[in-house]
Amino acid sequence: MFRNETNYVLTNGVLLDGTEKMTPQTGKDIYIEGGRIGAVADAAARREGYEVVDLGGQYVLPGLINLHVHLPASGKPKKKASDPKKLVKLITANALTRRIGVKLCEGYAKTELLSGVTTIRTVGGVADFDTIIRDLAAQGKILSPRVVASNMAVSVPGGHMAGSLAYEAKTPEEAAAYVERIAAEKPDLIKLMITGGVLDAEVVGEPGVLRMQPALVKAACDKSHALGMKVAAHVESPEGVRVALENGVDSIEHGAQPDAAITALYKEKGAFQVATLSPALPYALFDRSVSHATYEQQENGKVVFDGIIAMARENLANGIPVGLGTDTGCPYITHYDMWRELCYFVKYCGVTPAFALHTATLLNARLAGIDGETGSIEAGKAADLIVCAKDPLADLSALRTLSMVIKDGYRVEHPAPKKLPEVERELDKFL
């Protein structure tokens, strides 16, 4: 069982607590009791009866939270696109293939954890695999982050991920029925695919074509809210953002070029954006001989990349919350690179490393509705922590290599997720 069975104290570390105005703190001990933070106290008043874990002057901070994950995919680049519908049909064909699919997701979840991500929020998966992984993790049966799970999404015929990670609703009634079907699996949120994306755009300059009509969006949102669940939506065009916000969506996943009306809608609806800079970057900035993108895909990738950045900047300037996620599973977007998203947030959106770290911890926890449980280092919260040798406030790439990951008090020393050299080599050019 992957549960903490001993009480211990972390000492001789430099504490970064995850709050917005965090500064390095020394001389503090962190007491771990039954998988939770029992206290943060002055080291001079050391308590007896705890195993002492000496951090040797390293930095200890909350585990990272990735708000946009697709568990079934690895992020390994391919020269030729596969058929997602065919793959999903294969993996859900029978009990044996389903077990294989769940084990695959378990492995990717473990990779997330070993990279320092102690919570993931899934936003479109295969069948009920996300909630299965969530429940196994909560029971301590697998080595995994905690999971805020969505399972399958709702799309439309010809829409984004239709028939693979999303059901195809033809009418408002079908959209509501699919929400009910998903809700029976007890997920934590509902995901809608409102627009297309880079790969299914038909012409240059038109990624994110509206696929799900307003009536379907409203029906799905109304049903989700009636069942006590918030709604996240894949959106990559201004029209899509307006339709999403006007009809009840709670979070815009990705984004698009903003305007005054969109900013006003965000404020009116109390919605937030999950900026995902990672997936658009390879399409927008890689040489096409490397990305294997078509000219159309590269140009549309630039539109999406620029739109996400512009919306994030505008939202930040207007006090609208912006969370972070990687869209893990897209080409070149692995389960171990959440730290890069923080670097991109600083580089392209103009925030400080401290704000990026706060966003990826406490703010992300708040946006996921779990800030009472995790996201900062304070008494009473789950012991979800990471330790690194260098100061991430000086250089966020310090998070690339960790000396310890702690999830619910369970310690993993010197975590070493398996990495893809070709991915590392290409992405490092854009840090």
ABEGO torsion letter per residue (X at the ends): XBBBABBBBBBGBBBBAGBAABBBBBGBBBBBBGGBBABBBBAAABBBGBBBBBAGGBBBBBBBBBABBBAABAGBBBABBBBAAAAAAAAAABAAAAAAAAAAAAAAAAAAAAAGBABBBBBEBBEAAAAAAAAAAAAGABBBBBBBBAEBBBBBBGBBGBGBABBBBABAAAAAAAAAAAAAAGBABBBBBABBBAAABABBGBBGBBABBAAAAAAAAAAAAAAGBBBBBBBABAAAAAAAAAAGBABBBEEBBBBAAAAAAAAAAGBBBBBBAAAAAAAAABBAAAAGBBAAAAAAAAAAAAAAAAAAAAAAAAGBBBBBBAGBGBBGBBAAAAAAAAAAAAAAAGBBAAAAAAAABAAAAAAAGAAAABGBBBBGBBBBBBBBABBAAABAAAAABBABBBBGGBBBBGBBBBBBAAAAAAAAAAX
